[in-house]
Amino acid sequence: MEKTEAILIGRQRQTETSLIVYWCSAEQGMIKTIAKGALRPKSPFAGLLDLFVSAEIRYATGKTTDLHTLAEARWTNPRLGLRTSYGRVLAATYFVKLLTLVAEPHTPVPEMHDLLRKALDYLAEKDPTLPLIARFEQRVAEILGIVPEGVESLAAEAIADVFHRRLPVQRRQVTEWLRQVAVPRDPG
């Protein structure tokens, strides 16, 4: 049985009662677990498997697959403030999607996990800003060695170029949301 502190970064329905749950852990990297019976009303996972929460989890490793069986989850930081703003959820989703784009499964990612944890903690208290988005992208590019540390660059474009993939659509959505929030609406 493995045990780690992880951030819940995604989930999808597997069966009528079970979920596949994706986690980001400093020691284990990006992992996925199956939470059997999680959607049953009396499940021990009821109400615990929410996006962006940090939890201490225990799981049994898969013998022939990278899908592990979740045995236990206990919140360490629920980040309830994230749910108070659409922009916060968009930014958090973008950060998670960006890390998922660049991180290899089951490869320790302590710096990225720490970066994500700090960004989510910030978003639990405050709305996102364009400098926050740019700084997150910059730190990801620095961690990956794509751009030198401290050198201001177009980190987002560098990441897209190196990985030959488009940046997640949430980047455009959160920047559009920020522009709409910044522009005062005409009351008439």
Secondary structure, DSSP 8 states (H G I E B T S, - for coil): -EEEEEEEEEEEE-SSS-EEEEEEETTTEEEEEEETTTTSTT-TTTTT--TT-EEEEEEE--SSSSEEEEEEEEEEE--GGGGG-HHHHHHHHHHHHHHHHH--BTS--HHHHHHHHHHHHHHHHS---HHHHHHHHHHHHHHHTSS-TT----HHHHHHHHHTS---HHHHHHHHHHHHHHS-----
